[in-house]
């Protein structure tokens, strides 16, 4: 969906929108997002919202996807709608911790960090076991440069939801930011165990191995990452650098050529 339109595609005269349920479109969006196919994820989330315009959580997902695509103004609009949707839910159900967490994520997307933290803290007052609120606190703190505090929040999220791959990825990313690369490998590997198709987990692991100068191991992880999505420009760039370190110059040049092709295609798309 490269043109950013919210229009419905049609296949054979039948509205494409209604070929799947809201839940199926949402699952498609999550699957595409996990492998960093953000255009496809966006299309799926748009279809969900056409079927259910009140789905505040999906406006959040749409907003974060648009940020990945560097479409910041559209992301602002999505997060604004998410915030309004969650505030309506809070009005109806003032003791719903999930609604406060959702509002916190929307405010985080709108760069309103203090208000976001207040929403997450309110969620935890309502439900001290609400792992997503701790994860949200970690995201805000990480964005604000408070990486040690963010790491603590992600660890608290993991304690409350030890099978949630995203929390391990966020912990690994926090450790990377703290340059604790050897420690970042554990959470990344655990995330891969829990969600073998989660591209960001491979990114964290490969980056950590590269920083530790474990180039052969890093190369293997980049190859697995690119098997999930062969259009990841940064992964090809990093793979090329690793190949250079391994003395495989010809393969490195081929990887750089792929980076150039992907960059050209991206610019044409814009």
matplotlib code that plots the C-alpha trace (Angstrom):
import matplotlib.pyplot as plt

x = [0.0, 2.7, 0.5, -0.8, -4.4, -7.1, -9.1, -10.2, -8.6, -10.8, -10.1, -12.4, -15.0, -15.4, -14.4, -11.0, -11.8, -14.5, -12.6, -11.1, -12.4, -11.2, -9.2, -7.6, -6.6, -5.1, -3.1, -1.8, -0.7, 1.1, 2.8, 4.0, 5.1, 7.2, 9.2, 9.4, 7.1, 5.7, 3.8, 2.0, 1.3, -0.1, -2.5, -3.7, -4.3, -6.2, -8.5, -9.1, -10.0, -12.4, -14.2, -13.9, -13.3, -13.4, -10.4, -8.1, -5.3, -5.1, -4.7, -1.7, -0.3, -1.0, 0.8, 3.9, 3.9, 3.7, 6.7, 8.7, 7.8, 8.8, 5.3, 5.2, 2.2, 0.0, 1.4, 0.4, -3.1, -3.3, -2.0, -4.5, -7.3, -5.9, -5.8, -9.3, -10.5, -8.8, -10.1, -13.6, -12.9, -11.7, -14.9, -16.9, -14.6, -12.5, -10.8, -9.6, -5.8, -5.5, -7.2, -4.7, -1.8, -3.3, -3.6, 0.0, 1.2, -0.7, 0.7, 4.2, 3.6, 2.6, 5.9, 4.0, 6.3, 5.2, 1.6, 2.4, 4.3, 1.3, -1.0, 1.2, 1.6, -2.2, -2.6, -0.2, -2.2, -5.2, -3.3, 0.2, 0.7, 0.0, 3.2, 2.4, 2.4, 6.0, 7.0, 5.4, 7.3, 10.5, 9.8, 9.3, 12.4, 14.5, 13.3, 14.2, 17.7, 17.2, 18.5, 19.3, 15.8, 14.3, 16.1, 14.7, 11.2, 11.6, 12.8, 9.7, 7.6, 9.4, 8.8, 5.1, 4.9, 7.9, 6.7, 6.2, 8.9, 8.7, 9.7, 12.9, 13.7, 13.1, 15.4, 18.1, 17.8, 18.2, 21.4, 22.7, 22.1, 24.1, 26.9, 26.4, 26.5, 27.3, 24.4, 22.1, 22.5, 20.5, 17.3, 17.6, 18.0, 15.1, 12.9, 13.9, 12.9, 9.6, 8.9, 11.2, 9.8, 10.5, 13.0, 13.9, 15.2, 17.6, 18.6, 19.5, 21.4, 23.4, 24.2, 25.5, 27.7, 29.0, 30.0, 31.7, 33.6, 32.1, 31.8, 31.2, 28.3, 26.9, 26.9, 24.8, 22.3, 22.1, 21.4, 18.5, 17.2, 17.3, 15.6, 12.7, 12.7, 15.2, 14.4, 16.0, 18.5, 20.3, 20.7, 22.3, 24.6, 25.6, 26.1, 28.4, 30.5, 30.7, 31.8, 34.5, 35.8, 35.9, 38.0, 35.2, 35.4, 33.6, 30.6, 30.7, 30.6, 27.6, 25.8, 26.6, 25.1, 21.9, 21.9, 22.1, 19.2, 17.0, 17.9, 17.0, 13.7, 12.9, 13.6, 11.4, 8.6, 8.8]
y = [0.0, 2.4, 5.5, 5.7, 5.6, 4.1, 2.9, -0.7, -2.9, -5.1, -8.5, -9.9, -7.3, -8.5, -6.0, -7.3, -5.9, -8.4, -11.5, -11.6, -10.9, -8.2, -10.7, -12.1, -8.7, -8.0, -11.2, -10.3, -6.9, -8.4, -11.0, -8.4, -6.0, -8.8, -9.2, -5.5, -5.5, -2.2, -1.2, -4.5, -4.2, -0.7, -2.0, -4.7, -2.3, 0.1, -2.8, -3.6, 0.1, 0.1, -2.9, -1.5, 2.3, 2.2, -0.1, 2.2, -0.4, -0.7, 3.0, 2.7, -0.1, 2.0, 4.9, 3.0, 1.4, 4.9, 6.0, 3.1, 4.4, 7.9, 9.2, 11.3, 13.5, 10.5, 8.8, 11.8, 11.6, 7.8, 8.3, 11.2, 8.9, 6.2, 8.6, 9.7, 6.1, 5.0, 8.1, 7.0, 3.5, 5.0, 7.0, 3.8, 1.6, 3.8, 0.8, -0.8, -1.0, -1.9, 1.3, 3.4, 1.5, 2.0, 5.7, 5.7, 4.2, 6.8, 9.6, 8.1, 8.2, 11.8, 12.6, 13.5, 11.6, 12.8, 12.2, 8.8, 7.8, 9.0, 6.8, 3.8, 4.4, 4.7, 1.3, -0.2, 1.2, -0.6, -3.8, -4.1, -7.3, -5.5, -6.3, -4.0, -1.0, -1.7, -2.2, 1.1, 2.8, 1.2, 2.5, 6.1, 6.0, 4.5, 7.3, 9.8, 8.5, 6.9, 3.5, 1.9, 2.8, 1.5, -1.8, -2.2, -1.6, -4.2, -6.7, -6.0, -6.6, -10.0, -11.1, -10.6, -12.0, -14.4, -15.7, -12.3, -12.0, -8.3, -7.6, -9.6, -7.7, -4.4, -5.6, -6.6, -3.3, -1.5, -3.5, -2.6, 1.1, 0.6, -1.2, -4.4, -6.5, -9.8, -9.5, -8.5, -11.9, -13.8, -11.8, -11.8, -15.5, -16.0, -13.8, -15.9, -19.1, -17.6, -16.1, -17.6, -15.1, -12.0, -10.0, -7.4, -10.2, -11.2, -7.6, -7.2, -10.5, -9.8, -6.3, -7.5, -10.2, -7.7, -5.3, -8.2, -8.9, -12.3, -11.8, -15.3, -15.8, -12.4, -13.3, -16.4, -14.3, -11.7, -14.4, -15.7, -12.2, -11.6, -15.0, -13.5, -10.3, -9.9, -6.2, -5.0, -2.3, -1.9, -5.6, -5.9, -3.0, -4.7, -8.0, -6.3, -4.9, -8.3, -9.9, -7.2, -8.1, -11.8, -10.9, -11.9, -8.8, -10.0, -11.1, -7.8, -5.9, -7.9, -7.0, -3.3, -3.6, -4.9, -2.0, 0.4, -1.3, -1.2, 2.4, 3.3, 1.5, 3.3, 6.7, 5.8, 4.8, 8.1]
z = [0.0, -1.1, -1.7, 1.9, 0.7, 3.0, 0.0, -0.3, -2.9, -5.0, -6.4, -9.1, -8.3, -4.7, -2.0, -0.7, 2.7, 3.4, 2.3, 5.9, 9.4, 11.6, 13.6, 10.4, 9.2, 12.7, 12.6, 9.2, 10.4, 13.4, 11.2, 8.7, 11.5, 13.1, 9.9, 9.3, 6.3, 7.4, 4.3, 4.4, 8.1, 7.5, 4.9, 7.2, 10.1, 7.8, 6.9, 10.6, 11.2, 8.3, 9.8, 13.4, 13.5, 17.3, 17.7, 19.8, 20.1, 16.3, 16.0, 18.2, 16.0, 12.9, 14.5, 15.4, 11.9, 10.3, 12.5, 11.1, 7.6, 8.6, 7.9, 11.1, 10.4, 9.7, 12.8, 14.9, 13.6, 14.4, 17.9, 18.4, 17.5, 19.7, 22.7, 22.1, 21.8, 25.0, 26.9, 25.9, 27.2, 30.4, 30.7, 30.3, 32.4, 34.8, 36.5, 33.2, 33.4, 29.8, 28.7, 30.7, 29.2, 25.7, 26.4, 27.7, 24.4, 22.4, 24.5, 24.0, 20.3, 20.6, 22.5, 25.6, 27.9, 31.3, 30.6, 29.2, 32.4, 34.5, 32.5, 32.9, 36.6, 36.9, 35.1, 37.7, 40.6, 39.1, 38.4, 39.7, 37.6, 34.3, 32.4, 29.4, 31.6, 32.8, 29.2, 28.3, 31.1, 29.7, 26.2, 27.4, 29.6, 26.8, 24.4, 27.0, 27.4, 30.8, 29.7, 33.1, 34.4, 31.2, 31.6, 35.1, 33.7, 31.0, 33.5, 35.6, 32.5, 31.9, 35.5, 35.0, 31.5, 30.9, 27.6, 25.9, 23.2, 22.8, 26.3, 25.8, 22.6, 24.5, 27.3, 24.7, 23.0, 26.3, 27.0, 23.5, 24.2, 27.5, 25.4, 27.4, 24.2, 25.8, 28.2, 25.3, 23.6, 26.2, 25.9, 22.1, 22.0, 24.4, 22.1, 19.1, 21.0, 21.8, 18.4, 15.7, 13.1, 15.1, 13.0, 15.6, 17.9, 15.2, 14.7, 18.4, 18.4, 15.2, 16.3, 19.6, 18.0, 15.5, 18.3, 20.1, 16.9, 16.6, 12.9, 11.7, 14.2, 13.3, 9.6, 10.3, 12.2, 9.5, 7.0, 9.1, 9.4, 5.6, 5.1, 7.0, 4.9, 2.1, 1.7, 4.9, 3.7, 7.0, 7.5, 4.1, 5.0, 8.2, 6.5, 4.0, 6.9, 8.5, 5.2, 4.9, 8.4, 7.4, 4.3, 1.9, -0.2, -3.3, -1.3, 0.6, -2.7, -3.8, -0.5, -1.0, -4.5, -2.9, -0.5, -3.5, -5.3, -2.2, -1.6, -5.2, -4.9, -1.7, -3.2, -6.2, -3.8, -2.0]

ax = plt.figure().add_subplot(projection="3d")
ax.plot(x, y, z, "-o")
ax.set_aspect("equal")
plt.show()
